[in-house]
Amino acid sequence: MFRSDSYDVIVVGGGPAGSLAAREIARAGHSVLLAEKHREIGVPLCCAEATSLRSLGLFMEPDPKWVAAPINGAVLYSPDGTEVAVPWAGVGVVLERKIFDRHLAGLAGAAGAEVMVNTEAVSVKMNGEFAESVTLISGHETRQIKCRAIIGADGVESLVGAWAGLDTRLEPEQFHSCAQYLMSQVDGPTDMVRFWVGRDIAPGGYLWIFPKGGGLANVGLGIVASLAGKKKPVQYLDEFIAKNLPGAKVIEAMVGGTPALGADHPMVKGNVLLAGDAARLTDPLSGAGIAIAMASGTLAGRLTAEYLKTNDLSLLKKYPKEWWSGPWKDLKFHHLVREVFLKLSDQEMDRIARLLVNILAGKDPARINPIDVAKTVIKSDPGILLLGRHLL
């Protein structure tokens, strides 16, 4: 049931971006409605659930209630099976996203935001470049709710941006198509995430196993569909599981996708801002997006709160510039690295993997410096420098 016909801000989407945006606005004393179309926050799961403690620590300390397992390093397998082990104590955690997302929504509610589930945005009324209201459906009730600003945090399938007149389309190569199972009876290390690369395993992306404790693990992959022909992500996943995890059992299944862009996507128009996947803000190389969503939601919420106090539209217009000049500016470099990765053959991936084994041998990965890397390259495989042609 709707409690009001008007709010200062309507935030569409109850994921990490939307919840932290709503909390930021409510903390500043403004009225905000956080509308989530699903019946439960955090459902359905659309994420592999891993994040670094460094990124998470920008917002909060981990809570055992929503941490499924610690991450103390990673293992990468190249196409020919070369194993690159990277022990790194306390580098990250695998979350219980359903619990985590509800925790974040609870923080928004505690700050004063009104949170409504089973409430879907179906249109935005625009007056020129300014949004005046959002039409919401909650149960059997349809209501047009007035607002002074909108934050679209409605995920990769976002409609808010399109309703506001932003071009939110993605080219096929700018998108990772994903499939994932939550599986039981998964063998392997319980505190190390594992990755596999190769054109026959996950063309244009990678396959992952993220342990969740008690023999449970998220097993999934992301691919670039244009490199896979007619083969679907779930087909690659099923083939890998049949070969490598024959005793594991599927408990849950999900499909979805993540954007993979640099900085060339609109994030704001008038009084409408996008955050998280809706703004195409993820790590284009790894597909990671939890902390990025939290950061972009926080920034969008802060700028919107400032705008509400001053009616100075320039505060909203600076959103993209402030984002891309801030702590997450390295995502542009990650996009460049992804462009190189997409051009690598399996043989080149194998060479890089063997080089990484030499670079990491007996060293703390957190303390490796570029000079040591350069020396190792020159001594062990100087020809690998020719891979720089992929930058051209």
Legacy VTK file of the C-alpha trace (Angstrom):
# vtk DataFile Version 3.0
C-alpha trace
ASCII
DATASET POLYDATA
POINTS 392 float
0.000 0.000 0.000
1.309 3.417 -0.963
1.705 5.837 1.924
2.247 8.981 -0.122
1.680 10.417 -3.590
4.942 12.352 -3.530
8.588 11.868 -2.495
11.696 13.906 -2.967
13.346 10.918 -4.667
12.219 7.577 -6.035
14.945 4.934 -6.230
14.050 2.071 -8.553
15.764 -1.187 -7.597
16.543 -2.649 -4.184
20.024 -4.036 -4.826
23.263 -2.644 -3.349
23.251 0.466 -5.570
19.639 1.335 -4.832
19.810 0.664 -1.109
22.912 2.766 -0.530
21.547 5.576 -2.701
18.319 5.578 -0.681
20.231 5.517 2.611
22.372 8.472 1.545
19.308 10.533 0.600
17.385 9.619 3.756
20.378 10.472 5.935
20.314 13.977 4.450
16.730 14.401 5.630
14.902 13.968 2.335
11.925 11.700 1.671
12.796 8.714 -0.482
10.942 5.654 -1.726
12.987 2.548 -2.513
10.915 0.414 -4.899
11.875 -3.221 -5.571
9.840 -5.135 -8.141
10.433 -8.589 -6.694
8.627 -9.947 -3.653
11.882 -10.240 -1.708
15.046 -8.156 -1.589
17.973 -10.199 -2.900
15.808 -12.575 -4.952
16.470 -13.811 -7.570
20.216 -14.127 -7.137
22.064 -12.510 -10.060
25.658 -12.608 -8.876
28.632 -14.884 -8.205
28.764 -13.266 -4.724
32.521 -12.681 -4.311
34.060 -9.347 -3.354
37.376 -8.103 -2.048
37.636 -7.034 1.577
39.438 -3.902 0.456
36.450 -2.788 -1.609
33.877 -3.891 0.941
35.809 -2.085 3.651
35.077 1.234 1.977
31.517 0.846 3.249
31.386 -1.566 6.186
33.081 -4.350 8.072
32.117 -7.907 7.128
29.431 -9.522 9.263
29.399 -13.313 9.735
25.640 -13.211 9.133
26.159 -12.489 5.443
29.614 -13.983 4.806
29.503 -17.507 3.417
33.251 -18.165 3.220
36.617 -16.387 3.358
38.797 -16.000 0.277
42.485 -16.541 0.953
43.712 -16.555 -2.614
42.972 -17.716 -6.124
44.000 -20.394 -8.599
43.961 -19.764 -12.350
44.022 -22.567 -14.912
45.110 -21.765 -18.457
43.781 -23.699 -21.487
46.555 -26.315 -21.319
46.042 -26.795 -17.569
48.920 -24.636 -16.330
48.088 -23.803 -12.720
48.798 -20.352 -11.352
48.276 -20.300 -7.590
48.078 -16.942 -5.828
47.833 -17.368 -2.024
46.594 -14.114 -0.474
45.331 -14.323 3.094
42.217 -12.286 3.794
41.856 -10.906 0.276
38.084 -11.277 0.101
34.873 -13.064 0.985
32.064 -14.935 -0.711
28.802 -13.370 0.382
25.339 -14.677 1.025
23.849 -12.086 -1.303
20.242 -12.681 -0.305
21.087 -11.860 3.315
23.550 -9.132 2.370
21.093 -7.288 0.111
18.411 -7.396 2.810
20.925 -5.998 5.278
21.599 -3.048 2.963
17.895 -2.425 2.423
17.494 -2.514 6.198
20.143 0.188 6.520
18.180 2.333 4.071
14.990 1.791 6.049
16.702 2.557 9.338
17.914 5.853 7.881
14.342 6.831 7.056
13.741 5.515 3.535
10.426 3.853 2.768
11.085 0.416 1.307
8.448 -1.315 -0.827
8.805 -4.769 -2.355
6.567 -6.256 -5.042
6.480 -2.716 -6.445
7.382 -2.347 -10.109
8.124 0.848 -11.997
6.354 0.733 -15.362
6.913 4.257 -16.714
8.439 7.657 -16.037
6.632 10.869 -16.928
9.042 13.360 -18.457
8.646 17.106 -18.945
11.461 17.882 -21.358
14.609 16.548 -19.709
13.055 16.433 -16.251
11.209 13.530 -14.675
8.034 14.523 -12.854
6.695 11.187 -11.652
7.017 7.418 -11.754
4.106 5.062 -12.332
4.363 2.144 -9.927
2.360 -1.058 -9.619
2.220 -2.692 -6.193
-0.036 -5.715 -5.976
-3.336 -4.703 -7.548
-2.743 -0.975 -7.086
-1.312 1.370 -9.716
-0.191 4.828 -8.647
1.596 7.764 -10.248
4.047 9.082 -7.648
5.501 12.555 -7.994
9.166 13.203 -7.292
11.945 15.744 -7.674
14.556 13.211 -8.804
14.896 9.557 -9.772
17.761 7.126 -9.340
17.605 4.101 -11.610
19.301 1.155 -9.923
17.232 -1.440 -11.737
20.059 -3.656 -12.937
21.420 -4.683 -16.304
17.908 -4.809 -17.768
17.280 -1.213 -16.666
14.358 0.636 -18.188
14.587 3.838 -16.160
17.380 5.230 -18.322
15.518 4.474 -21.547
12.340 6.090 -20.186
14.377 9.213 -19.433
15.721 9.292 -22.987
19.186 7.828 -22.360
20.642 5.342 -24.842
21.192 2.307 -22.618
21.763 -0.224 -25.401
24.822 -2.476 -25.443
26.691 -3.977 -28.365
27.112 -7.787 -28.208
30.830 -7.528 -27.377
30.028 -5.157 -24.511
28.155 -7.818 -22.595
29.022 -11.047 -20.786
26.319 -13.702 -20.980
26.396 -15.722 -17.762
25.113 -18.957 -16.284
25.651 -20.241 -12.758
24.674 -23.107 -10.496
24.781 -23.305 -6.749
26.105 -26.841 -6.296
26.661 -29.251 -3.438
29.395 -31.871 -3.076
31.934 -29.687 -4.856
35.491 -30.877 -4.226
38.459 -28.551 -3.959
39.899 -25.853 -1.689
37.363 -24.269 0.629
39.020 -20.844 0.875
40.413 -20.307 -2.631
38.463 -19.134 -5.656
39.281 -20.936 -8.900
39.186 -19.693 -12.491
39.510 -21.358 -15.897
40.113 -19.561 -19.204
40.160 -20.765 -22.799
38.119 -20.586 -25.970
36.717 -24.090 -25.418
35.792 -23.378 -21.794
34.480 -19.797 -21.748
35.162 -17.805 -24.937
35.793 -14.158 -24.143
35.383 -14.711 -20.408
36.146 -17.249 -17.717
34.651 -20.015 -15.603
34.659 -19.782 -11.825
34.181 -21.888 -8.709
33.559 -19.837 -5.557
33.294 -21.980 -2.388
30.536 -21.199 0.111
31.350 -23.720 2.842
29.978 -27.151 3.642
30.743 -28.480 0.165
28.619 -25.777 -1.483
29.986 -23.569 -4.260
28.879 -21.178 -6.961
29.971 -22.688 -10.266
29.438 -20.438 -13.233
30.849 -18.701 -16.260
30.557 -15.631 -18.409
31.167 -15.581 -22.163
31.012 -13.179 -25.080
28.197 -14.622 -27.162
29.639 -13.390 -30.458
32.705 -15.592 -29.851
30.647 -18.660 -28.992
28.659 -19.132 -32.180
25.331 -20.767 -31.427
26.497 -22.376 -28.190
24.798 -21.118 -25.028
26.567 -20.356 -21.731
24.769 -23.170 -19.940
26.062 -25.652 -22.523
29.666 -24.678 -21.781
28.917 -24.898 -18.072
27.300 -28.326 -18.285
30.223 -29.684 -20.319
32.745 -28.460 -17.746
30.778 -29.906 -14.841
30.369 -33.296 -16.536
34.135 -33.477 -17.044
35.428 -31.903 -13.836
32.659 -32.151 -11.196
30.774 -35.370 -11.992
29.697 -35.917 -8.385
28.388 -32.403 -7.744
24.646 -31.689 -7.567
22.757 -28.620 -8.767
20.720 -26.874 -6.046
19.907 -23.584 -7.770
20.343 -22.257 -11.300
20.541 -18.745 -12.656
21.257 -17.010 -15.936
21.960 -13.366 -16.566
24.647 -11.029 -17.754
27.015 -8.227 -16.895
27.992 -5.168 -18.939
31.641 -4.693 -19.869
32.242 -1.054 -20.740
34.837 1.637 -20.177
33.519 5.150 -19.695
31.316 5.539 -22.749
27.842 5.227 -21.318
25.364 7.929 -20.235
24.774 8.087 -16.491
22.554 11.148 -16.033
19.915 13.168 -17.810
18.166 16.072 -16.146
17.106 14.872 -12.707
17.494 11.151 -13.514
20.669 9.313 -12.480
21.659 5.695 -13.077
23.786 3.578 -10.719
25.305 0.114 -10.657
24.553 -2.221 -13.565
21.885 0.196 -14.808
24.695 2.694 -15.474
26.793 -0.148 -16.968
29.220 0.221 -14.084
31.010 -3.057 -13.460
34.598 -4.177 -13.727
34.806 -4.862 -17.493
37.599 -7.389 -16.995
36.307 -9.504 -14.111
32.602 -8.678 -14.209
32.711 -7.815 -10.497
30.068 -5.300 -9.525
29.034 -5.440 -5.863
31.359 -2.780 -4.463
31.075 -0.746 -7.664
27.291 -0.724 -7.286
27.608 0.364 -3.660
30.029 3.141 -4.586
28.006 4.481 -7.512
24.787 4.316 -5.494
26.408 6.225 -2.648
27.755 8.891 -4.991
24.455 9.218 -6.872
22.608 9.509 -3.566
24.978 12.126 -2.178
24.821 14.317 -5.286
21.048 13.991 -5.441
20.739 15.019 -1.785
22.883 18.081 -2.474
20.764 18.913 -5.522
17.566 18.753 -3.476
18.932 21.366 -1.089
20.081 23.814 -3.761
18.166 23.011 -6.980
21.562 23.348 -8.667
21.386 20.973 -11.626
25.151 21.186 -12.163
25.530 18.949 -9.107
23.848 16.116 -11.000
25.633 16.829 -14.270
29.021 16.334 -12.610
28.124 12.778 -11.580
29.998 11.045 -14.474
33.094 13.242 -14.143
33.252 12.737 -10.388
32.842 8.985 -10.814
35.543 8.576 -13.473
38.035 10.795 -11.653
37.531 9.046 -8.317
38.729 5.776 -6.756
37.220 3.681 -9.567
38.983 5.378 -12.477
41.145 2.261 -12.950
38.119 0.582 -14.523
39.122 2.388 -17.721
42.433 0.516 -17.676
40.630 -2.744 -16.954
38.589 -2.120 -20.095
41.802 -1.794 -22.102
43.134 -5.041 -20.609
39.877 -6.760 -21.529
40.270 -5.606 -25.133
43.691 -7.311 -25.176
42.327 -10.436 -23.466
39.644 -10.846 -26.128
42.361 -11.008 -28.812
44.507 -13.642 -27.101
44.739 -17.139 -28.492
44.753 -20.124 -26.138
48.466 -20.549 -26.787
49.132 -16.963 -25.749
47.104 -17.460 -22.576
49.252 -20.498 -21.780
52.442 -18.468 -22.244
51.151 -15.764 -19.936
50.196 -18.375 -17.344
53.685 -19.892 -17.372
55.174 -16.430 -17.030
52.928 -15.696 -14.047
54.141 -18.887 -12.367
57.717 -17.577 -12.634
56.780 -14.089 -11.455
54.879 -15.359 -8.423
57.307 -18.091 -7.368
58.076 -17.604 -3.669
56.737 -14.053 -3.603
53.975 -12.254 -1.743
51.570 -11.135 -4.518
50.789 -7.977 -2.581
54.441 -6.905 -2.735
55.335 -7.585 -6.371
56.608 -4.489 -8.161
56.745 -3.692 -11.913
60.564 -3.774 -12.052
60.643 -7.379 -10.816
57.989 -8.276 -13.360
59.984 -6.708 -16.188
63.147 -8.576 -15.150
61.303 -11.886 -15.070
59.785 -11.290 -18.496
63.169 -10.504 -20.051
64.823 -13.535 -18.468
62.122 -16.163 -18.961
60.146 -15.244 -22.084
61.112 -11.987 -23.797
59.054 -12.964 -26.830
55.904 -12.437 -24.803
56.477 -8.707 -25.215
55.195 -9.187 -28.756
51.742 -9.601 -27.245
51.814 -5.845 -26.994
50.682 -5.837 -30.629
47.178 -6.494 -29.312
47.169 -2.970 -27.956
47.338 -1.653 -31.531
LINES 1 393
392 0 1 2 3 4 5 6 7 8 9 10 11 12 13 14 15 16 17 18 19 20 21 22 23 24 25 26 27 28 29 30 31 32 33 34 35 36 37 38 39 40 41 42 43 44 45 46 47 48 49 50 51 52 53 54 55 56 57 58 59 60 61 62 63 64 65 66 67 68 69 70 71 72 73 74 75 76 77 78 79 80 81 82 83 84 85 86 87 88 89 90 91 92 93 94 95 96 97 98 99 100 101 102 103 104 105 106 107 108 109 110 111 112 113 114 115 116 117 118 119 120 121 122 123 124 125 126 127 128 129 130 131 132 133 134 135 136 137 138 139 140 141 142 143 144 145 146 147 148 149 150 151 152 153 154 155 156 157 158 159 160 161 162 163 164 165 166 167 168 169 170 171 172 173 174 175 176 177 178 179 180 181 182 183 184 185 186 187 188 189 190 191 192 193 194 195 196 197 198 199 200 201 202 203 204 205 206 207 208 209 210 211 212 213 214 215 216 217 218 219 220 221 222 223 224 225 226 227 228 229 230 231 232 233 234 235 236 237 238 239 240 241 242 243 244 245 246 247 248 249 250 251 252 253 254 255 256 257 258 259 260 261 262 263 264 265 266 267 268 269 270 271 272 273 274 275 276 277 278 279 280 281 282 283 284 285 286 287 288 289 290 291 292 293 294 295 296 297 298 299 300 301 302 303 304 305 306 307 308 309 310 311 312 313 314 315 316 317 318 319 320 321 322 323 324 325 326 327 328 329 330 331 332 333 334 335 336 337 338 339 340 341 342 343 344 345 346 347 348 349 350 351 352 353 354 355 356 357 358 359 360 361 362 363 364 365 366 367 368 369 370 371 372 373 374 375 376 377 378 379 380 381 382 383 384 385 386 387 388 389 390 391
